């Protein structure tokens, strides 16, 4: 009995605990003024998106949509960016998760965050 418990413990330690979804990969979006496109490739399919910003009260969801099946140019949306804040755009493209982090300064200049 002791041997079985020992073997079970070793197997459990080697396999580890099951994890959740894998972390999203870094990938830039295409931003031109208030227009945001997730891809310009007509083979890519947008599944979902979520835009967050660290404004006055912590992170705020600016815009989101789920259960999509959009291809370019229908995968482009309009977003009214507030200057002086950083943003995180999480999105699904071809059933894979991606994220784009950036900062828009008070002059409207976009700077991509380091990955």
MODELLER restraints for C-alpha pairs under 7 A, 6 or more apart:
rsr = mdl.restraints
at = mdl.atoms
rsr.add(forms.Gaussian(group=physical.xy_distance, feature=features.Distance(at['CA:24:A'], at['CA:97:A']), mean=4.58, stdev=0.5))
rsr.add(forms.Gaussian(group=physical.xy_distance, feature=features.Distance(at['CA:24:A'], at['CA:98:A']), mean=4.55, stdev=0.5))
rsr.add(forms.Gaussian(group=physical.xy_distance, feature=features.Distance(at['CA:24:A'], at['CA:99:A']), mean=5.97, stdev=0.5))
rsr.add(forms.Gaussian(group=physical.xy_distance, feature=features.Distance(at['CA:25:A'], at['CA:97:A']), mean=6.36, stdev=0.5))
rsr.add(forms.Gaussian(group=physical.xy_distance, feature=features.Distance(at['CA:25:A'], at['CA:98:A']), mean=4.64, stdev=0.5))
rsr.add(forms.Gaussian(group=physical.xy_distance, feature=features.Distance(at['CA:25:A'], at['CA:99:A']), mean=6.11, stdev=0.5))
rsr.add(forms.Gaussian(group=physical.xy_distance, feature=features.Distance(at['CA:26:A'], at['CA:98:A']), mean=5.62, stdev=0.5))
rsr.add(forms.Gaussian(group=physical.xy_distance, feature=features.Distance(at['CA:26:A'], at['CA:99:A']), mean=5.05, stdev=0.5))
rsr.add(forms.Gaussian(group=physical.xy_distance, feature=features.Distance(at['CA:26:A'], at['CA:100:A']), mean=5.97, stdev=0.5))
rsr.add(forms.Gaussian(group=physical.xy_distance, feature=features.Distance(at['CA:26:A'], at['CA:115:A']), mean=6.84, stdev=0.5))
rsr.add(forms.Gaussian(group=physical.xy_distance, feature=features.Distance(at['CA:27:A'], at['CA:98:A']), mean=5.89, stdev=0.5))
rsr.add(forms.Gaussian(group=physical.xy_distance, feature=features.Distance(at['CA:27:A'], at['CA:99:A']), mean=5.87, stdev=0.5))
rsr.add(forms.Gaussian(group=physical.xy_distance, feature=features.Distance(at['CA:27:A'], at['CA:100:A']), mean=5.63, stdev=0.5))
rsr.add(forms.Gaussian(group=physical.xy_distance, feature=features.Distance(at['CA:28:A'], at['CA:100:A']), mean=5.20, stdev=0.5))
rsr.add(forms.Gaussian(group=physical.xy_distance, feature=features.Distance(at['CA:29:A'], at['CA:36:A']), mean=6.94, stdev=0.5))
rsr.add(forms.Gaussian(group=physical.xy_distance, feature=features.Distance(at['CA:29:A'], at['CA:37:A']), mean=6.04, stdev=0.5))
rsr.add(forms.Gaussian(group=physical.xy_distance, feature=features.Distance(at['CA:29:A'], at['CA:38:A']), mean=4.96, stdev=0.5))
rsr.add(forms.Gaussian(group=physical.xy_distance, feature=features.Distance(at['CA:29:A'], at['CA:39:A']), mean=6.73, stdev=0.5))
rsr.add(forms.Gaussian(group=physical.xy_distance, feature=features.Distance(at['CA:29:A'], at['CA:100:A']), mean=6.55, stdev=0.5))
rsr.add(forms.Gaussian(group=physical.xy_distance, feature=features.Distance(at['CA:30:A'], at['CA:36:A']), mean=5.65, stdev=0.5))
rsr.add(forms.Gaussian(group=physical.xy_distance, feature=features.Distance(at['CA:30:A'], at['CA:37:A']), mean=5.00, stdev=0.5))
rsr.add(forms.Gaussian(group=physical.xy_distance, feature=features.Distance(at['CA:30:A'], at['CA:38:A']), mean=6.28, stdev=0.5))
rsr.add(forms.Gaussian(group=physical.xy_distance, feature=features.Distance(at['CA:31:A'], at['CA:37:A']), mean=6.44, stdev=0.5))
rsr.add(forms.Gaussian(group=physical.xy_distance, feature=features.Distance(at['CA:34:A'], at['CA:78:A']), mean=5.37, stdev=0.5))
rsr.add(forms.Gaussian(group=physical.xy_distance, feature=features.Distance(at['CA:34:A'], at['CA:79:A']), mean=5.06, stdev=0.5))
rsr.add(forms.Gaussian(group=physical.xy_distance, feature=features.Distance(at['CA:34:A'], at['CA:80:A']), mean=5.66, stdev=0.5))
rsr.add(forms.Gaussian(group=physical.xy_distance, feature=features.Distance(at['CA:34:A'], at['CA:81:A']), mean=6.75, stdev=0.5))
rsr.add(forms.Gaussian(group=physical.xy_distance, feature=features.Distance(at['CA:35:A'], at['CA:76:A']), mean=6.66, stdev=0.5))
rsr.add(forms.Gaussian(group=physical.xy_distance, feature=features.Distance(at['CA:35:A'], at['CA:77:A']), mean=5.80, stdev=0.5))
rsr.add(forms.Gaussian(group=physical.xy_distance, feature=features.Distance(at['CA:35:A'], at['CA:78:A']), mean=4.65, stdev=0.5))
rsr.add(forms.Gaussian(group=physical.xy_distance, feature=features.Distance(at['CA:35:A'], at['CA:79:A']), mean=6.25, stdev=0.5))
rsr.add(forms.Gaussian(group=physical.xy_distance, feature=features.Distance(at['CA:36:A'], at['CA:76:A']), mean=5.42, stdev=0.5))
rsr.add(forms.Gaussian(group=physical.xy_distance, feature=features.Distance(at['CA:36:A'], at['CA:77:A']), mean=5.37, stdev=0.5))
rsr.add(forms.Gaussian(group=physical.xy_distance, feature=features.Distance(at['CA:36:A'], at['CA:78:A']), mean=6.16, stdev=0.5))
rsr.add(forms.Gaussian(group=physical.xy_distance, feature=features.Distance(at['CA:36:A'], at['CA:79:A']), mean=6.92, stdev=0.5))
rsr.add(forms.Gaussian(group=physical.xy_distance, feature=features.Distance(at['CA:37:A'], at['CA:75:A']), mean=5.91, stdev=0.5))
rsr.add(forms.Gaussian(group=physical.xy_distance, feature=features.Distance(at['CA:37:A'], at['CA:76:A']), mean=4.06, stdev=0.5))
rsr.add(forms.Gaussian(group=physical.xy_distance, feature=features.Distance(at['CA:37:A'], at['CA:77:A']), mean=6.46, stdev=0.5))
rsr.add(forms.Gaussian(group=physical.xy_distance, feature=features.Distance(at['CA:38:A'], at['CA:75:A']), mean=6.15, stdev=0.5))
rsr.add(forms.Gaussian(group=physical.xy_distance, feature=features.Distance(at['CA:38:A'], at['CA:76:A']), mean=6.51, stdev=0.5))
rsr.add(forms.Gaussian(group=physical.xy_distance, feature=features.Distance(at['CA:39:A'], at['CA:72:A']), mean=6.55, stdev=0.5))
rsr.add(forms.Gaussian(group=physical.xy_distance, feature=features.Distance(at['CA:40:A'], at['CA:72:A']), mean=5.58, stdev=0.5))
rsr.add(forms.Gaussian(group=physical.xy_distance, feature=features.Distance(at['CA:41:A'], at['CA:72:A']), mean=6.45, stdev=0.5))
rsr.add(forms.Gaussian(group=physical.xy_distance, feature=features.Distance(at['CA:42:A'], at['CA:71:A']), mean=5.73, stdev=0.5))
rsr.add(forms.Gaussian(group=physical.xy_distance, feature=features.Distance(at['CA:42:A'], at['CA:72:A']), mean=5.28, stdev=0.5))
rsr.add(forms.Gaussian(group=physical.xy_distance, feature=features.Distance(at['CA:44:A'], at['CA:71:A']), mean=6.06, stdev=0.5))
rsr.add(forms.Gaussian(group=physical.xy_distance, feature=features.Distance(at['CA:44:A'], at['CA:93:A']), mean=6.37, stdev=0.5))
rsr.add(forms.Gaussian(group=physical.xy_distance, feature=features.Distance(at['CA:44:A'], at['CA:94:A']), mean=6.01, stdev=0.5))
rsr.add(forms.Gaussian(group=physical.xy_distance, feature=features.Distance(at['CA:45:A'], at['CA:69:A']), mean=5.86, stdev=0.5))
rsr.add(forms.Gaussian(group=physical.xy_distance, feature=features.Distance(at['CA:45:A'], at['CA:70:A']), mean=5.41, stdev=0.5))
rsr.add(forms.Gaussian(group=physical.xy_distance, feature=features.Distance(at['CA:45:A'], at['CA:71:A']), mean=5.01, stdev=0.5))
rsr.add(forms.Gaussian(group=physical.xy_distance, feature=features.Distance(at['CA:45:A'], at['CA:93:A']), mean=5.47, stdev=0.5))
rsr.add(forms.Gaussian(group=physical.xy_distance, feature=features.Distance(at['CA:45:A'], at['CA:94:A']), mean=5.15, stdev=0.5))
rsr.add(forms.Gaussian(group=physical.xy_distance, feature=features.Distance(at['CA:46:A'], at['CA:68:A']), mean=6.27, stdev=0.5))
rsr.add(forms.Gaussian(group=physical.xy_distance, feature=features.Distance(at['CA:46:A'], at['CA:69:A']), mean=5.61, stdev=0.5))
rsr.add(forms.Gaussian(group=physical.xy_distance, feature=features.Distance(at['CA:46:A'], at['CA:70:A']), mean=5.03, stdev=0.5))
rsr.add(forms.Gaussian(group=physical.xy_distance, feature=features.Distance(at['CA:46:A'], at['CA:71:A']), mean=6.29, stdev=0.5))
rsr.add(forms.Gaussian(group=physical.xy_distance, feature=features.Distance(at['CA:46:A'], at['CA:75:A']), mean=6.37, stdev=0.5))
rsr.add(forms.Gaussian(group=physical.xy_distance, feature=features.Distance(at['CA:46:A'], at['CA:92:A']), mean=5.85, stdev=0.5))
rsr.add(forms.Gaussian(group=physical.xy_distance, feature=features.Distance(at['CA:46:A'], at['CA:93:A']), mean=4.64, stdev=0.5))
rsr.add(forms.Gaussian(group=physical.xy_distance, feature=features.Distance(at['CA:46:A'], at['CA:94:A']), mean=6.50, stdev=0.5))
rsr.add(forms.Gaussian(group=physical.xy_distance, feature=features.Distance(at['CA:47:A'], at['CA:66:A']), mean=6.64, stdev=0.5))
rsr.add(forms.Gaussian(group=physical.xy_distance, feature=features.Distance(at['CA:47:A'], at['CA:67:A']), mean=5.77, stdev=0.5))
rsr.add(forms.Gaussian(group=physical.xy_distance, feature=features.Distance(at['CA:47:A'], at['CA:68:A']), mean=4.51, stdev=0.5))
rsr.add(forms.Gaussian(group=physical.xy_distance, feature=features.Distance(at['CA:47:A'], at['CA:69:A']), mean=5.42, stdev=0.5))
rsr.add(forms.Gaussian(group=physical.xy_distance, feature=features.Distance(at['CA:47:A'], at['CA:92:A']), mean=4.96, stdev=0.5))
rsr.add(forms.Gaussian(group=physical.xy_distance, feature=features.Distance(at['CA:47:A'], at['CA:93:A']), mean=5.77, stdev=0.5))
rsr.add(forms.Gaussian(group=physical.xy_distance, feature=features.Distance(at['CA:47:A'], at['CA:94:A']), mean=6.88, stdev=0.5))
rsr.add(forms.Gaussian(group=physical.xy_distance, feature=features.Distance(at['CA:47:A'], at['CA:95:A']), mean=6.53, stdev=0.5))
rsr.add(forms.Gaussian(group=physical.xy_distance, feature=features.Distance(at['CA:48:A'], at['CA:65:A']), mean=5.63, stdev=0.5))
rsr.add(forms.Gaussian(group=physical.xy_distance, feature=features.Distance(at['CA:48:A'], at['CA:66:A']), mean=4.38, stdev=0.5))
rsr.add(forms.Gaussian(group=physical.xy_distance, feature=features.Distance(at['CA:48:A'], at['CA:67:A']), mean=5.94, stdev=0.5))
rsr.add(forms.Gaussian(group=physical.xy_distance, feature=features.Distance(at['CA:48:A'], at['CA:68:A']), mean=5.60, stdev=0.5))
rsr.add(forms.Gaussian(group=physical.xy_distance, feature=features.Distance(at['CA:48:A'], at['CA:91:A']), mean=5.41, stdev=0.5))
rsr.add(forms.Gaussian(group=physical.xy_distance, feature=features.Distance(at['CA:48:A'], at['CA:92:A']), mean=5.17, stdev=0.5))
rsr.add(forms.Gaussian(group=physical.xy_distance, feature=features.Distance(at['CA:49:A'], at['CA:64:A']), mean=5.38, stdev=0.5))
rsr.add(forms.Gaussian(group=physical.xy_distance, feature=features.Distance(at['CA:49:A'], at['CA:65:A']), mean=5.59, stdev=0.5))
rsr.add(forms.Gaussian(group=physical.xy_distance, feature=features.Distance(at['CA:49:A'], at['CA:66:A']), mean=6.57, stdev=0.5))
rsr.add(forms.Gaussian(group=physical.xy_distance, feature=features.Distance(at['CA:49:A'], at['CA:90:A']), mean=5.61, stdev=0.5))
rsr.add(forms.Gaussian(group=physical.xy_distance, feature=features.Distance(at['CA:49:A'], at['CA:91:A']), mean=4.08, stdev=0.5))
rsr.add(forms.Gaussian(group=physical.xy_distance, feature=features.Distance(at['CA:49:A'], at['CA:92:A']), mean=6.45, stdev=0.5))
rsr.add(forms.Gaussian(group=physical.xy_distance, feature=features.Distance(at['CA:50:A'], at['CA:63:A']), mean=5.95, stdev=0.5))
rsr.add(forms.Gaussian(group=physical.xy_distance, feature=features.Distance(at['CA:50:A'], at['CA:64:A']), mean=4.18, stdev=0.5))
rsr.add(forms.Gaussian(group=physical.xy_distance, feature=features.Distance(at['CA:50:A'], at['CA:65:A']), mean=6.65, stdev=0.5))
rsr.add(forms.Gaussian(group=physical.xy_distance, feature=features.Distance(at['CA:50:A'], at['CA:89:A']), mean=5.79, stdev=0.5))
rsr.add(forms.Gaussian(group=physical.xy_distance, feature=features.Distance(at['CA:50:A'], at['CA:90:A']), mean=5.18, stdev=0.5))
rsr.add(forms.Gaussian(group=physical.xy_distance, feature=features.Distance(at['CA:50:A'], at['CA:91:A']), mean=6.26, stdev=0.5))
rsr.add(forms.Gaussian(group=physical.xy_distance, feature=features.Distance(at['CA:51:A'], at['CA:61:A']), mean=5.86, stdev=0.5))
rsr.add(forms.Gaussian(group=physical.xy_distance, feature=features.Distance(at['CA:51:A'], at['CA:62:A']), mean=5.38, stdev=0.5))
rsr.add(forms.Gaussian(group=physical.xy_distance, feature=features.Distance(at['CA:51:A'], at['CA:63:A']), mean=5.27, stdev=0.5))
rsr.add(forms.Gaussian(group=physical.xy_distance, feature=features.Distance(at['CA:51:A'], at['CA:64:A']), mean=6.12, stdev=0.5))
rsr.add(forms.Gaussian(group=physical.xy_distance, feature=features.Distance(at['CA:51:A'], at['CA:88:A']), mean=5.83, stdev=0.5))
rsr.add(forms.Gaussian(group=physical.xy_distance, feature=features.Distance(at['CA:51:A'], at['CA:89:A']), mean=4.52, stdev=0.5))
rsr.add(forms.Gaussian(group=physical.xy_distance, feature=features.Distance(at['CA:51:A'], at['CA:90:A']), mean=6.42, stdev=0.5))
rsr.add(forms.Gaussian(group=physical.xy_distance, feature=features.Distance(at['CA:52:A'], at['CA:59:A']), mean=6.18, stdev=0.5))
rsr.add(forms.Gaussian(group=physical.xy_distance, feature=features.Distance(at['CA:52:A'], at['CA:60:A']), mean=5.38, stdev=0.5))
rsr.add(forms.Gaussian(group=physical.xy_distance, feature=features.Distance(at['CA:52:A'], at['CA:61:A']), mean=4.39, stdev=0.5))
rsr.add(forms.Gaussian(group=physical.xy_distance, feature=features.Distance(at['CA:52:A'], at['CA:62:A']), mean=5.41, stdev=0.5))
rsr.add(forms.Gaussian(group=physical.xy_distance, feature=features.Distance(at['CA:52:A'], at['CA:87:A']), mean=5.63, stdev=0.5))
rsr.add(forms.Gaussian(group=physical.xy_distance, feature=features.Distance(at['CA:52:A'], at['CA:88:A']), mean=5.24, stdev=0.5))
rsr.add(forms.Gaussian(group=physical.xy_distance, feature=features.Distance(at['CA:52:A'], at['CA:89:A']), mean=6.46, stdev=0.5))
rsr.add(forms.Gaussian(group=physical.xy_distance, feature=features.Distance(at['CA:53:A'], at['CA:59:A']), mean=5.23, stdev=0.5))
rsr.add(forms.Gaussian(group=physical.xy_distance, feature=features.Distance(at['CA:53:A'], at['CA:60:A']), mean=5.33, stdev=0.5))
rsr.add(forms.Gaussian(group=physical.xy_distance, feature=features.Distance(at['CA:53:A'], at['CA:61:A']), mean=6.60, stdev=0.5))
rsr.add(forms.Gaussian(group=physical.xy_distance, feature=features.Distance(at['CA:53:A'], at['CA:62:A']), mean=6.85, stdev=0.5))
rsr.add(forms.Gaussian(group=physical.xy_distance, feature=features.Distance(at['CA:53:A'], at['CA:85:A']), mean=6.76, stdev=0.5))
rsr.add(forms.Gaussian(group=physical.xy_distance, feature=features.Distance(at['CA:53:A'], at['CA:86:A']), mean=5.76, stdev=0.5))
rsr.add(forms.Gaussian(group=physical.xy_distance, feature=features.Distance(at['CA:53:A'], at['CA:87:A']), mean=4.38, stdev=0.5))
rsr.add(forms.Gaussian(group=physical.xy_distance, feature=features.Distance(at['CA:53:A'], at['CA:88:A']), mean=6.32, stdev=0.5))
rsr.add(forms.Gaussian(group=physical.xy_distance, feature=features.Distance(at['CA:54:A'], at['CA:60:A']), mean=6.26, stdev=0.5))
rsr.add(forms.Gaussian(group=physical.xy_distance, feature=features.Distance(at['CA:54:A'], at['CA:85:A']), mean=6.38, stdev=0.5))
rsr.add(forms.Gaussian(group=physical.xy_distance, feature=features.Distance(at['CA:54:A'], at['CA:86:A']), mean=6.03, stdev=0.5))
rsr.add(forms.Gaussian(group=physical.xy_distance, feature=features.Distance(at['CA:54:A'], at['CA:87:A']), mean=6.75, stdev=0.5))
rsr.add(forms.Gaussian(group=physical.xy_distance, feature=features.Distance(at['CA:55:A'], at['CA:85:A']), mean=6.42, stdev=0.5))
rsr.add(forms.Gaussian(group=physical.xy_distance, feature=features.Distance(at['CA:83:A'], at['CA:104:A']), mean=5.41, stdev=0.5))
rsr.add(forms.Gaussian(group=physical.xy_distance, feature=features.Distance(at['CA:83:A'], at['CA:105:A']), mean=5.46, stdev=0.5))
rsr.add(forms.Gaussian(group=physical.xy_distance, feature=features.Distance(at['CA:83:A'], at['CA:106:A']), mean=4.80, stdev=0.5))
rsr.add(forms.Gaussian(group=physical.xy_distance, feature=features.Distance(at['CA:83:A'], at['CA:108:A']), mean=5.86, stdev=0.5))
rsr.add(forms.Gaussian(group=physical.xy_distance, feature=features.Distance(at['CA:84:A'], at['CA:104:A']), mean=5.60, stdev=0.5))
rsr.add(forms.Gaussian(group=physical.xy_distance, feature=features.Distance(at['CA:84:A'], at['CA:105:A']), mean=4.45, stdev=0.5))
rsr.add(forms.Gaussian(group=physical.xy_distance, feature=features.Distance(at['CA:84:A'], at['CA:106:A']), mean=4.71, stdev=0.5))
rsr.add(forms.Gaussian(group=physical.xy_distance, feature=features.Distance(at['CA:85:A'], at['CA:103:A']), mean=5.83, stdev=0.5))
rsr.add(forms.Gaussian(group=physical.xy_distance, feature=features.Distance(at['CA:85:A'], at['CA:104:A']), mean=5.80, stdev=0.5))
rsr.add(forms.Gaussian(group=physical.xy_distance, feature=features.Distance(at['CA:85:A'], at['CA:105:A']), mean=6.80, stdev=0.5))
rsr.add(forms.Gaussian(group=physical.xy_distance, feature=features.Distance(at['CA:86:A'], at['CA:102:A']), mean=5.62, stdev=0.5))
rsr.add(forms.Gaussian(group=physical.xy_distance, feature=features.Distance(at['CA:86:A'], at['CA:103:A']), mean=4.00, stdev=0.5))
rsr.add(forms.Gaussian(group=physical.xy_distance, feature=features.Distance(at['CA:86:A'], at['CA:104:A']), mean=6.23, stdev=0.5))
rsr.add(forms.Gaussian(group=physical.xy_distance, feature=features.Distance(at['CA:87:A'], at['CA:101:A']), mean=5.68, stdev=0.5))
rsr.add(forms.Gaussian(group=physical.xy_distance, feature=features.Distance(at['CA:87:A'], at['CA:102:A']), mean=5.44, stdev=0.5))
rsr.add(forms.Gaussian(group=physical.xy_distance, feature=features.Distance(at['CA:87:A'], at['CA:103:A']), mean=6.09, stdev=0.5))
rsr.add(forms.Gaussian(group=physical.xy_distance, feature=features.Distance(at['CA:88:A'], at['CA:99:A']), mean=6.76, stdev=0.5))
rsr.add(forms.Gaussian(group=physical.xy_distance, feature=features.Distance(at['CA:88:A'], at['CA:100:A']), mean=5.70, stdev=0.5))
rsr.add(forms.Gaussian(group=physical.xy_distance, feature=features.Distance(at['CA:88:A'], at['CA:101:A']), mean=4.45, stdev=0.5))
rsr.add(forms.Gaussian(group=physical.xy_distance, feature=features.Distance(at['CA:88:A'], at['CA:102:A']), mean=6.65, stdev=0.5))
rsr.add(forms.Gaussian(group=physical.xy_distance, feature=features.Distance(at['CA:89:A'], at['CA:99:A']), mean=5.49, stdev=0.5))
rsr.add(forms.Gaussian(group=physical.xy_distance, feature=features.Distance(at['CA:89:A'], at['CA:100:A']), mean=5.09, stdev=0.5))
rsr.add(forms.Gaussian(group=physical.xy_distance, feature=features.Distance(at['CA:89:A'], at['CA:101:A']), mean=6.39, stdev=0.5))
rsr.add(forms.Gaussian(group=physical.xy_distance, feature=features.Distance(at['CA:90:A'], at['CA:98:A']), mean=5.75, stdev=0.5))
rsr.add(forms.Gaussian(group=physical.xy_distance, feature=features.Distance(at['CA:90:A'], at['CA:99:A']), mean=4.37, stdev=0.5))
rsr.add(forms.Gaussian(group=physical.xy_distance, feature=features.Distance(at['CA:90:A'], at['CA:100:A']), mean=6.58, stdev=0.5))
rsr.add(forms.Gaussian(group=physical.xy_distance, feature=features.Distance(at['CA:91:A'], at['CA:97:A']), mean=5.84, stdev=0.5))
rsr.add(forms.Gaussian(group=physical.xy_distance, feature=features.Distance(at['CA:91:A'], at['CA:98:A']), mean=5.35, stdev=0.5))
rsr.add(forms.Gaussian(group=physical.xy_distance, feature=features.Distance(at['CA:91:A'], at['CA:99:A']), mean=6.29, stdev=0.5))
rsr.add(forms.Gaussian(group=physical.xy_distance, feature=features.Distance(at['CA:92:A'], at['CA:98:A']), mean=6.09, stdev=0.5))
rsr.add(forms.Gaussian(group=physical.xy_distance, feature=features.Distance(at['CA:101:A'], at['CA:112:A']), mean=6.20, stdev=0.5))
rsr.add(forms.Gaussian(group=physical.xy_distance, feature=features.Distance(at['CA:101:A'], at['CA:113:A']), mean=5.44, stdev=0.5))
rsr.add(forms.Gaussian(group=physical.xy_distance, feature=features.Distance(at['CA:102:A'], at['CA:110:A']), mean=6.69, stdev=0.5))
rsr.add(forms.Gaussian(group=physical.xy_distance, feature=features.Distance(at['CA:102:A'], at['CA:111:A']), mean=5.52, stdev=0.5))
rsr.add(forms.Gaussian(group=physical.xy_distance, feature=features.Distance(at['CA:102:A'], at['CA:112:A']), mean=4.22, stdev=0.5))
rsr.add(forms.Gaussian(group=physical.xy_distance, feature=features.Distance(at['CA:102:A'], at['CA:113:A']), mean=4.92, stdev=0.5))
rsr.add(forms.Gaussian(group=physical.xy_distance, feature=features.Distance(at['CA:103:A'], at['CA:110:A']), mean=5.64, stdev=0.5))
rsr.add(forms.Gaussian(group=physical.xy_distance, feature=features.Distance(at['CA:103:A'], at['CA:111:A']), mean=5.19, stdev=0.5))
rsr.add(forms.Gaussian(group=physical.xy_distance, feature=features.Distance(at['CA:103:A'], at['CA:112:A']), mean=6.40, stdev=0.5))
rsr.add(forms.Gaussian(group=physical.xy_distance, feature=features.Distance(at['CA:103:A'], at['CA:113:A']), mean=6.98, stdev=0.5))
rsr.add(forms.Gaussian(group=physical.xy_distance, feature=features.Distance(at['CA:104:A'], at['CA:110:A']), mean=4.42, stdev=0.5))
rsr.add(forms.Gaussian(group=physical.xy_distance, feature=features.Distance(at['CA:104:A'], at['CA:111:A']), mean=6.35, stdev=0.5))
